[in-house]
């Protein structure tokens, strides 16, 4: 007599135990019980979440998520009963944890909560604690004004689900704020307020101490523009040349990415965008599926104004990743538009973990990107590259100067479409 391995309820051949009930039916029963409101039904606002969890491709993973983390059932019951309001503020009021952030991501991904930029929120949370450390009331008011009307305003320019604030921009905002606080404290120790700051003070600040003092120029430019200080000569902090991979190492990096047997396809694809097109990792990890398409000559990518052909060997690696993006079998990213989804719902892979893995594979991001640009500006005018690759003309010109090319007089410097994270 043949063994019947079909679920006695739905007929699916994926039994969970001896009860002849499949994982999906078990998971559905569990979710229906956890998310049922006082009237026994799931609230309309939570139905998308319930459907996403019960409809995930691997229901046994959903079952494990609920039963291996006791916090999950508590949160789901709280949302269903109304003890936890369905809002970002309510989730923010709970003790911070990865479980809460994961649940928040699920709620956003399925339309139960509105999207918000978590880097912007994290900066605001960090700033609140940072302001509490400033004893001088006048200095605290200055920093509040600077961060509200300059730092956060600049961050909000990219604040959308299409172009969220990058990890680099987040860290840069924190660094500018920290150094501004240090500068005002240093000025106060010299017995001066910001209004009394002189050229001698500015020269003394930039002439001593570590190179991080250069980040104070952002604050000082803002203060001058706001007429909080007299016109001062503020040293411009030039972009350092930074490390540069050799041509041999660059070729070896590309060969490794094309032929690597153990490096995940996602990291190989990210590395290819770095090696071939000189894209910063912070931008690569935010790419979306509609940035790639199959054209008449093969795979194409859009980084700036136009579609660019991807060499076939590299395209093969990228296609492998696009066809098997990780994380799509859970409820987190069912229809994720991100090319490189991370472990948290709706978020990208973390740029610093990607950089670490590439570096351990012999591909240092900054040095490799610089070499890619050095080679490209030797073959095309920097302004043309800026348009095609979605960077600022100034960034392209900086590499042209470093390469010593003949395009330094090229005048057609136009701003590209989209953000750049040079």
Secondary structure, DSSP 8 states (H G I E B T S, - for coil): -----S-TTT--S-B-STTS-BHHHHHHHHHHHHSB-TTSSB-HHHHHHHHHHHT-S-HHHHHHHHHH-HHHHHHHHHHHHTSS-SSHHHHHTS---HHHHHHHHHHHHTTSS----HHHHHHHHHHHHHHTT---HHHHHHHHHHIIIIIHHHHHTT-SSSS---HHHHHHHHHHHHHHHHHHHHHHHTT--GGG--HHHHHHHHHSS-GGGGGHHHHHHHHHHTTSS-----------------HHHHHHHHHHHHH-SSS-HHHHHHHHHHHHH---HHHHTT-BGGGEEEETTEEEEESSSSEEE--HHHHHHHHHHHHT-TTTTSSS-TT--BTTB-SSTT-B--HHHHHHHHHHTT--HHHHHHHHHHHHHTTS-HHHHHHHHT--HHHHHHHHHHHT-S-TT-------SS----
